[in-house]
Amino acid sequence: MKKCFSCGEKIEEEKTIHEHCLKKLFGIEYLPAVNLSLSEVTIKAQEAAGKLSISGVQPKLSMRLNLEKKELESVGQGGEYILKPQGATFPDIPQNENTCMIIASKVGILTPPHTLIRLKDDTLAYIVKRFDRKNGERIHQEDFLQILDKEDRYDGSFEQIGRRVKELSEVPGLDVQYFYTRVLFFFLIGNGDAHLKNFSVLYDNDGNARLSPVYDIVSSKLVIPNEDDTALALNGKKNDINARDFHSLMNYLQIKDKRINKELLEKIDTIKDTVKNSIMEDSRRNNLLEIIEKRYNRVRDLLS
């Protein structure tokens, strides 16, 4: 059964993305072209970064929709989308990220519109709409590397972020629960690279702050099997994470309602089905399912 590249739901065989998903992402009901190959995207991304290299860091390209040409074009400024092609070091990261974002959306986590898209050489790339832009205008955003005044994105803890979410948010009780759910979700899917820059807040024109949608979600354990459980400390550690550590985080953040754990963990079948129906290769689907099953077993006591 063929699935939509954007939402993961069933789609007609001759299509890759639903019209309503295209409308949500691009504001149009047709798929714009990307007239760049993988090598051209990679070179443009390196040029934009100011240094041409052959490092394994995943390249990114700022894109804008050109309605006259019906295509997405690379821009230095004013981009409304971020395009991530296949990388040299880690295989199939676009499929990995897109799958994780679809899962996040299905379990109720706020995600920006996104999809897989084919480049002109038929390779797959991941594209996501920027949530810090609206009608061409920049929305003030701060990540927690800035907020916590740190220099190292891996120097910190989930407790530190959660405390500042409570202090900054216009709706602290709600946003701290959203934050906690994300930490649990990231652990569940094996996202061991969720560092300080992967959490942020958005400010409205009156200076009110809210936790931003999720971004840069990948199952890093799928490509780095020996990595730590978490990029940031949880209950004073980064490995051997279990249900007790999440209970500790709940207590620290003063989250009283234990249903928050059930709301995510009881969707385990939905999570697994989404992986099974993803566009990832069979071996990676199976490996991700194994990661999720093992992580679920480590925190299933949160259901009681």
C-alpha positions as CSV (number, residue, x, y, z in Angstrom):
1,M,0.0,0.0,0.0
2,K,1.5,3.3,-1.1
3,K,1.8,6.1,1.5
4,C,2.0,9.8,1.2
5,F,5.5,11.2,1.6
6,S,4.2,14.0,3.9
7,C,1.6,12.5,6.3
8,G,2.2,8.7,5.9
9,E,-1.4,7.9,5.1
10,K,-2.7,5.9,2.1
11,I,-2.4,7.6,-1.3
12,E,-3.2,6.7,-4.9
13,E,-0.5,4.8,-6.7
14,E,0.4,7.5,-9.2
15,K,0.9,10.2,-6.6
16,T,3.5,10.8,-3.9
17,I,1.9,13.6,-1.8
18,H,-1.8,14.4,-1.1
19,E,-3.1,17.6,-2.5
20,H,-4.1,18.8,1.0
21,C,-0.6,18.0,2.2
22,L,0.9,20.1,-0.6
23,K,-1.6,22.9,0.2
24,K,-0.5,22.8,3.8
25,L,3.2,22.8,3.0
26,F,3.4,25.0,-0.1
27,G,0.0,26.8,-0.4
28,I,-0.5,25.1,-3.8
29,E,-2.0,21.8,-4.9
30,Y,0.9,20.7,-7.2
31,L,4.4,19.6,-6.4
32,P,7.0,22.2,-7.2
33,A,10.2,21.0,-8.9
34,V,13.7,21.0,-7.5
35,N,16.0,21.5,-10.4
36,L,19.1,20.5,-8.6
37,S,20.9,17.2,-8.2
38,L,22.3,15.8,-5.0
39,S,25.8,16.9,-5.8
40,E,24.6,20.4,-6.7
41,V,22.6,20.8,-3.5
42,T,25.6,19.7,-1.5
43,I,27.9,22.1,-3.2
44,K,25.5,25.0,-2.8
45,A,25.0,24.2,0.9
46,Q,28.7,24.2,1.5
47,E,29.1,27.5,-0.5
48,A,26.3,29.1,1.6
49,A,28.2,28.0,4.8
50,G,31.2,30.0,3.6
51,K,33.5,27.0,3.3
52,L,33.7,24.3,0.7
53,S,34.6,20.9,2.4
54,I,33.9,17.2,2.2
55,S,33.0,16.8,5.8
56,G,30.2,14.4,6.8
57,V,28.0,17.1,8.4
58,Q,24.6,17.0,6.8
59,P,24.2,19.9,4.4
60,K,21.2,22.2,4.5
61,L,19.9,24.6,1.9
62,S,17.5,27.6,2.3
63,M,14.8,27.4,-0.3
64,R,12.0,29.7,-1.6
65,L,9.0,28.8,-3.8
66,N,9.0,30.5,-7.2
67,L,5.4,30.4,-8.3
68,E,6.2,31.6,-11.8
69,K,8.6,28.8,-12.5
70,K,6.7,26.3,-10.3
71,E,9.9,25.3,-8.6
72,L,11.8,25.6,-5.3
73,E,14.9,27.7,-5.7
74,S,18.0,28.1,-3.5
75,V,18.3,31.6,-1.8
76,G,20.8,33.2,0.4
77,Q,18.1,35.2,2.4
78,G,14.4,35.1,2.7
79,G,14.0,31.3,2.5
80,E,10.8,29.8,3.7
81,Y,11.9,26.2,3.6
82,I,14.9,24.1,4.6
83,L,16.0,21.3,2.3
84,K,18.2,18.5,3.5
85,P,19.6,16.0,0.9
86,Q,21.2,12.6,1.4
87,G,24.5,12.9,3.4
88,A,27.8,11.3,2.8
89,T,28.3,9.9,6.3
90,F,24.9,8.7,7.5
91,P,22.7,6.8,5.0
92,D,19.0,7.7,4.4
93,I,18.8,10.5,6.9
94,P,16.0,12.3,4.9
95,Q,13.8,9.1,5.2
96,N,14.8,8.8,8.8
97,E,13.9,12.4,9.7
98,N,10.7,12.4,7.7
99,T,9.5,9.1,9.4
100,C,10.2,10.5,12.8
101,M,8.3,13.7,12.1
102,I,5.3,11.7,10.8
103,I,5.4,9.6,14.0
104,A,5.6,12.8,16.1
105,S,2.6,14.3,14.3
106,K,0.6,11.0,14.7
107,V,1.1,11.0,18.5
108,G,0.0,14.6,18.9
109,I,3.3,16.5,18.9
110,L,3.3,19.8,17.1
111,T,5.2,19.6,13.8
112,P,5.7,22.0,10.9
113,P,4.7,20.8,7.4
114,H,7.3,18.6,5.8
115,T,7.8,16.0,3.2
116,L,10.2,13.9,1.2
117,I,10.8,15.3,-2.3
118,R,12.8,14.0,-5.3
119,L,15.7,16.0,-6.7
120,K,16.3,16.1,-10.5
121,D,18.5,13.0,-10.2
122,D,15.7,11.1,-8.4
123,T,17.4,11.1,-5.1
124,L,15.2,11.8,-2.1
125,A,15.6,14.9,0.1
126,Y,13.7,16.1,3.1
127,I,12.1,19.5,3.1
128,V,10.4,21.4,6.0
129,K,8.6,24.7,6.2
130,R,10.2,27.2,8.5
131,F,8.0,28.0,11.5
132,D,10.1,31.1,12.3
133,R,8.9,32.8,9.1
134,K,5.4,34.2,8.3
135,N,4.6,36.0,5.1
136,G,8.3,36.6,4.5
137,E,8.8,38.2,8.0
138,R,11.0,36.7,10.6
139,I,9.4,35.5,13.9
140,H,11.7,36.0,16.9
141,Q,13.0,32.6,18.0
142,E,15.5,31.6,20.7
143,D,17.0,28.2,21.2
144,F,18.1,27.0,24.6
145,L,21.8,27.3,23.8
146,Q,21.1,31.0,23.8
147,I,18.6,31.0,26.6
148,L,20.8,29.1,29.0
149,D,23.8,31.2,27.9
150,K,25.9,28.1,27.1
151,E,28.7,27.6,24.6
152,D,28.5,23.8,24.2
153,R,25.1,22.5,22.8
154,Y,25.6,19.3,24.8
155,D,26.4,21.0,28.1
156,G,23.1,20.9,29.9
157,S,20.2,18.9,31.2
158,F,16.5,18.4,30.4
159,E,15.7,19.7,33.9
160,Q,17.5,23.0,33.0
161,I,15.4,23.4,29.8
162,G,12.2,22.5,31.5
163,R,12.7,25.0,34.3
164,R,13.3,27.8,31.8
165,V,10.3,26.7,29.8
166,K,8.2,27.3,32.9
167,E,9.8,30.7,33.5
168,L,9.5,31.9,29.9
169,S,6.2,30.5,28.6
170,E,3.0,32.4,28.4
171,V,1.3,29.1,29.2
172,P,3.9,27.4,31.4
173,G,1.8,24.5,32.7
174,L,0.9,23.4,29.1
175,D,4.3,24.0,27.5
176,V,6.2,22.1,30.2
177,Q,4.0,19.1,29.6
178,Y,4.6,19.4,25.8
179,F,8.3,19.6,26.6
180,Y,8.2,16.5,28.8
181,T,6.3,14.5,26.2
182,R,9.0,15.4,23.6
183,V,11.8,14.2,25.9
184,L,10.0,10.9,26.4
185,F,9.2,10.6,22.7
186,F,12.9,11.3,21.7
187,F,14.0,8.6,24.1
188,L,11.5,6.2,22.6
189,I,12.6,6.6,19.0
190,G,16.3,6.6,19.8
191,N,16.9,10.3,19.2
192,G,20.1,10.6,21.2
193,D,21.2,13.9,19.6
194,A,18.5,16.2,20.9
195,H,20.8,18.9,22.3
196,L,20.2,22.5,23.5
197,K,19.7,23.9,20.0
198,N,17.0,21.4,19.2
199,F,14.6,23.1,21.7
200,S,13.4,26.6,21.3
201,V,10.7,29.2,22.0
202,L,8.9,31.6,19.6
203,Y,8.0,35.1,20.7
204,D,4.9,36.9,19.4
205,N,4.8,40.7,18.7
206,D,4.0,41.3,22.4
207,G,7.0,39.4,23.6
208,N,5.0,36.4,24.8
209,A,6.9,33.1,24.5
210,R,5.7,29.6,23.5
211,L,7.5,26.4,23.0
212,S,8.2,26.0,19.3
213,P,7.2,23.0,17.1
214,V,9.6,20.1,17.0
215,Y,12.4,20.0,14.4
216,D,15.6,18.1,13.5
217,I,14.2,14.8,14.8
218,V,16.0,11.7,13.8
219,S,16.6,8.3,15.3
220,S,20.3,8.8,15.6
221,K,20.7,5.4,17.3
222,L,19.7,3.9,14.0
223,V,23.0,5.2,12.4
224,I,25.1,5.5,15.6
225,P,24.4,2.3,17.5
226,N,26.8,3.0,20.4
227,E,25.7,6.5,21.1
228,D,24.5,7.6,24.6
229,D,20.8,7.3,25.4
230,T,20.4,11.0,25.5
231,A,22.5,14.0,24.4
232,L,21.6,16.0,27.5
233,A,21.6,14.8,31.1
234,L,18.4,13.3,32.6
235,N,18.3,12.8,36.3
236,G,22.1,13.3,36.3
237,K,22.9,10.8,33.6
238,K,22.9,10.1,29.9
239,N,22.8,6.3,29.8
240,D,20.8,3.5,31.4
241,I,17.7,5.7,31.2
242,N,14.5,4.1,32.6
243,A,11.1,4.9,34.0
244,R,12.5,6.2,37.3
245,D,14.3,8.9,35.5
246,F,11.2,10.1,33.8
247,H,9.3,10.0,37.1
248,S,12.1,12.2,38.5
249,L,11.7,14.7,35.6
250,M,8.0,14.8,36.2
251,N,8.5,15.5,39.9
252,Y,11.1,18.2,39.1
253,L,8.8,19.9,36.6
254,Q,5.8,19.5,39.0
255,I,3.8,17.5,36.5
256,K,1.0,15.8,38.5
257,D,-1.1,14.1,35.9
258,K,0.4,10.7,35.1
259,R,-1.9,10.3,32.2
260,I,0.7,12.3,30.2
261,N,2.7,9.0,30.0
262,K,-0.2,6.9,28.8
263,E,-1.1,9.5,26.2
264,L,2.1,8.7,24.4
265,L,3.0,5.1,25.4
266,E,-0.5,3.7,24.7
267,K,0.1,4.8,21.0
268,I,2.9,2.3,20.7
269,D,1.0,0.4,18.0
270,T,0.5,3.6,16.0
271,I,4.2,4.3,16.3
272,K,5.2,0.8,15.1
273,D,2.7,0.8,12.2
274,T,4.1,4.1,11.0
275,V,7.6,2.7,10.9
276,K,6.4,-0.4,9.1
277,N,4.7,1.7,6.5
278,S,7.6,4.1,6.0
279,I,9.7,4.5,2.9
280,M,12.9,3.4,4.8
281,E,14.7,0.2,3.6
282,D,13.5,-3.0,5.3
283,S,16.7,-3.4,7.3
284,R,16.4,0.1,8.8
285,R,12.7,-0.3,9.4
286,N,13.4,-3.5,11.4
287,N,16.2,-1.9,13.3
288,L,14.1,1.1,14.2
289,L,11.3,-1.2,15.4
290,E,13.8,-3.0,17.5
291,I,15.0,0.2,19.0
292,I,11.5,1.4,19.8
293,E,10.5,-2.0,21.4
294,K,13.6,-2.0,23.6
295,R,13.1,1.6,24.7
296,Y,9.4,1.0,25.3
297,N,10.2,-1.9,27.6
298,R,12.6,0.3,29.6
299,V,9.9,2.8,30.4
300,R,6.7,0.7,30.3
301,D,6.4,1.1,34.1
302,L,5.3,4.7,33.4
303,L,2.0,3.2,32.4
304,S,1.2,2.0,35.9
